[in-house]
């Protein structure tokens, strides 16, 4: 995990395959942080700004070329960083974000088959490179096997175009996420999300203080 300066806020992201239950855990995590006195901004990707939310509507509904999809994801991300994330961190606020660039490596890279090198070029362009790169201080990756993911997504709500993809797509997304986690074990913590929400929250409540330096 990065070591932000004392005046800078912390940047926490939550990732996972569709059906991993991260939305439920995001709400719990926001409450857990707030209860410990953290001044928190909660946001999401794609989205987080008026422009980003318009791009989100297109990205989740409209068929498009995979490179167009990646470019729009990073366009929304650049706006999100400039308008929300960077100012919040500079103020000393913490940012809790539903998905970030790890999702682009997983979905556009792993799922769609876009070259990881192309995703990395966009990452450098939008977030900076080397010591100047803005990346999460901690990423929680909620992980479930493809059969669990599929069963949860089949429980009745309307699915977006990513969620409607075939099982092999979601398997590739998961594999890409786990490969990303293996390459950055200090930042990305893999959470077994097969249990009940209460079981997962109990495990997080034990681990988070050590990961974040909070009581």
C-alpha positions as CSV (number, residue, x, y, z in Angstrom):
1,X,0.0,0.0,0.0
2,X,1.2,3.5,-0.8
3,X,2.3,5.9,2.0
4,X,0.4,9.2,1.3
5,X,1.7,12.4,2.8
6,X,0.1,13.3,6.2
7,X,-2.0,16.1,4.6
8,X,-3.2,14.0,1.7
9,X,-6.4,11.8,2.0
10,X,-6.4,8.2,1.2
11,X,-7.8,6.6,-2.0
12,X,-9.5,3.2,-1.5
13,X,-11.1,1.3,-4.4
14,X,-13.4,-1.7,-4.5
15,X,-13.3,-4.2,-7.3
16,X,-14.7,-7.5,-8.3
17,X,-16.4,-9.6,-10.9
18,X,-20.1,-8.9,-11.5
19,X,-22.1,-10.8,-8.8
20,X,-19.3,-10.6,-6.2
21,X,-21.4,-8.5,-3.9
22,X,-19.2,-5.5,-3.8
23,X,-22.1,-3.0,-3.8
24,X,-23.3,-4.4,-0.5
25,X,-19.8,-4.3,1.0
26,X,-19.3,-0.7,-0.3
27,X,-22.2,0.5,1.8
28,X,-20.9,-1.3,4.8
29,X,-17.3,-0.1,4.3
30,X,-18.5,3.6,4.0
31,X,-20.3,3.3,7.3
32,X,-17.3,1.6,8.9
33,X,-14.9,4.3,7.8
34,X,-17.3,7.2,8.8
35,X,-17.8,5.7,12.2
36,X,-14.0,6.0,12.7
37,X,-14.1,9.7,12.0
38,X,-12.9,9.5,8.4
39,X,-14.1,12.4,6.2
40,X,-15.2,10.4,3.2
41,X,-16.2,11.0,-0.4
42,X,-18.0,8.0,-2.0
43,X,-18.0,7.7,-5.8
44,X,-18.0,5.3,-8.7
45,X,-16.7,4.4,-12.1
46,X,-17.6,4.9,-14.8
47,X,-19.4,7.9,-13.5
48,X,-18.8,10.2,-10.6
49,X,-19.3,13.4,-12.5
50,X,-22.1,14.8,-14.6
51,X,-20.1,14.0,-17.8
52,X,-19.0,10.6,-16.4
53,X,-22.6,9.6,-15.6
54,X,-23.6,10.3,-19.2
55,X,-20.7,8.3,-20.5
56,X,-21.7,5.5,-18.0
57,X,-25.1,5.3,-19.6
58,X,-23.5,4.8,-23.0
59,X,-20.9,2.3,-21.8
60,X,-23.4,0.1,-20.0
61,X,-26.0,0.0,-22.7
62,X,-24.6,0.8,-26.2
63,X,-22.6,-1.8,-28.3
64,X,-19.3,-0.3,-29.4
65,X,-15.8,-1.2,-30.6
66,X,-13.6,-2.4,-27.8
67,X,-11.1,0.4,-28.3
68,X,-13.9,3.0,-28.2
69,X,-15.1,1.4,-24.9
70,X,-11.6,1.7,-23.4
71,X,-11.1,5.3,-24.6
72,X,-14.5,6.3,-23.1
73,X,-13.7,4.6,-19.8
74,X,-10.5,6.5,-19.5
75,X,-12.1,9.8,-20.7
76,X,-14.6,9.4,-17.8
77,X,-11.8,8.6,-15.5
78,X,-9.7,11.7,-16.4
79,X,-12.8,13.9,-15.7
80,X,-13.4,12.0,-12.5
81,X,-9.8,12.5,-11.3
82,X,-9.8,16.2,-12.2
83,X,-13.2,17.1,-10.8
84,X,-13.6,14.8,-7.8
85,X,-10.8,12.5,-6.7
86,X,-7.7,14.8,-6.9
87,X,-9.4,17.8,-5.2
88,X,-10.8,15.5,-2.4
89,X,-7.4,14.0,-1.7
90,X,-5.8,17.4,-1.7
91,X,-8.3,18.6,0.9
92,X,-7.4,15.6,3.1
93,X,-10.6,13.7,2.5
94,X,-10.6,10.0,1.9
95,X,-12.1,8.7,-1.4
96,X,-14.0,5.4,-1.6
97,X,-14.5,4.5,-5.3
98,X,-16.5,1.7,-6.8
99,X,-14.1,0.4,-9.5
100,X,-11.0,2.2,-11.0
101,X,-8.3,1.3,-13.5
102,X,-7.9,-2.3,-12.3
103,X,-11.4,-2.8,-13.8
104,X,-10.1,-1.6,-17.2
105,X,-7.3,-4.2,-17.1
106,X,-9.9,-6.8,-16.1
107,X,-12.8,-6.0,-18.4
108,X,-11.4,-4.3,-21.4
109,X,-8.1,-6.3,-21.2
110,X,-9.0,-9.7,-19.8
111,X,-12.7,-9.8,-20.8
112,X,-12.6,-8.1,-24.2
113,X,-9.1,-9.0,-25.2
114,X,-7.7,-5.5,-25.6
115,X,-3.9,-5.5,-25.4
116,X,-2.8,-4.8,-21.8
117,X,-0.1,-2.6,-23.3
118,X,-2.8,-0.3,-24.8
119,X,-4.5,-0.1,-21.4
120,X,-1.2,0.7,-19.8
121,X,-0.6,3.6,-22.2
122,X,-4.0,5.0,-21.2
123,X,-3.2,4.5,-17.6
124,X,0.0,6.5,-17.9
125,X,-1.7,9.2,-19.8
126,X,-4.6,9.7,-17.5
127,X,-3.0,9.0,-14.1
128,X,0.7,9.9,-14.7
129,X,3.6,7.6,-14.6
130,X,6.4,6.5,-12.2
131,X,6.4,8.3,-8.9
132,X,3.9,10.9,-10.2
133,X,1.1,8.3,-10.8
134,X,-2.0,8.6,-8.8
135,X,-3.2,5.2,-7.9
136,X,-5.2,3.7,-5.0
137,X,-3.6,3.3,-1.6
138,X,-5.7,0.2,-1.0
139,X,-7.8,-2.0,-3.3
140,X,-10.3,-4.6,-2.0
141,X,-10.9,-7.2,-4.7
142,X,-14.0,-9.2,-3.9
143,X,-13.6,-12.6,-5.5
144,X,-16.1,-15.4,-6.3
145,X,-15.9,-18.3,-8.8
146,X,-17.8,-18.0,-12.1
147,X,-20.6,-20.3,-11.0
148,X,-21.3,-18.2,-7.9
149,X,-21.2,-15.0,-9.9
150,X,-23.6,-16.4,-12.5
151,X,-26.0,-17.7,-9.9
152,X,-26.1,-14.3,-8.1
153,X,-26.7,-12.4,-11.4
154,X,-29.6,-14.7,-12.3
155,X,-31.6,-13.5,-9.3
156,X,-33.9,-11.2,-11.2
157,X,-32.7,-7.7,-11.7
158,X,-32.1,-6.3,-15.2
159,X,-28.5,-6.8,-16.3
160,X,-26.3,-4.3,-18.2
161,X,-24.4,-5.3,-21.3
162,X,-21.3,-6.4,-19.4
163,X,-23.3,-8.6,-17.0
164,X,-25.1,-10.2,-20.0
165,X,-21.8,-11.5,-21.4
166,X,-21.2,-15.2,-21.6
167,X,-19.6,-17.2,-18.8
168,X,-16.2,-17.4,-20.5
169,X,-16.1,-13.5,-20.5
170,X,-16.6,-13.4,-16.8
171,X,-14.0,-16.1,-16.2
172,X,-11.4,-14.1,-18.2
173,X,-12.3,-11.0,-16.2
174,X,-11.7,-12.9,-12.9
175,X,-8.4,-14.3,-14.2
176,X,-7.2,-10.8,-15.1
177,X,-8.2,-9.4,-11.7
178,X,-6.3,-12.2,-9.9
179,X,-3.3,-11.7,-12.1
180,X,-3.4,-8.0,-11.3
181,X,-3.7,-8.7,-7.6
182,X,-0.7,-11.1,-7.8
183,X,1.4,-8.3,-9.4
184,X,0.5,-5.8,-6.6
185,X,0.0,-7.8,-3.4
186,X,0.7,-4.8,-1.1
187,X,-2.1,-2.7,-2.6
188,X,-4.7,-5.3,-3.8
189,X,-6.2,-7.5,-1.1
190,X,-8.2,-10.4,-2.4
191,X,-11.4,-11.0,-0.3
192,X,-13.2,-14.4,-0.5
193,X,-16.7,-13.2,-1.2
194,X,-18.5,-16.5,-1.2
195,X,-19.8,-16.2,2.4
196,X,-22.7,-14.2,3.7
197,X,-22.4,-10.5,3.9
198,X,-22.1,-10.7,7.6
199,X,-19.3,-13.2,7.4
200,X,-17.4,-11.0,4.9
201,X,-17.9,-7.9,7.0
202,X,-16.6,-9.7,10.1
203,X,-13.4,-10.6,8.2
204,X,-13.0,-7.1,6.9
205,X,-13.5,-5.6,10.4
206,X,-10.6,-7.7,11.6
207,X,-8.3,-6.9,8.7
208,X,-9.0,-3.2,7.8
209,X,-7.5,-1.6,11.0
210,X,-4.1,-3.1,10.2
211,X,-4.3,-2.3,6.5
212,X,-5.4,1.3,7.1
213,X,-3.8,2.1,10.4
214,X,-7.2,2.8,12.0
215,X,-8.6,1.7,15.4
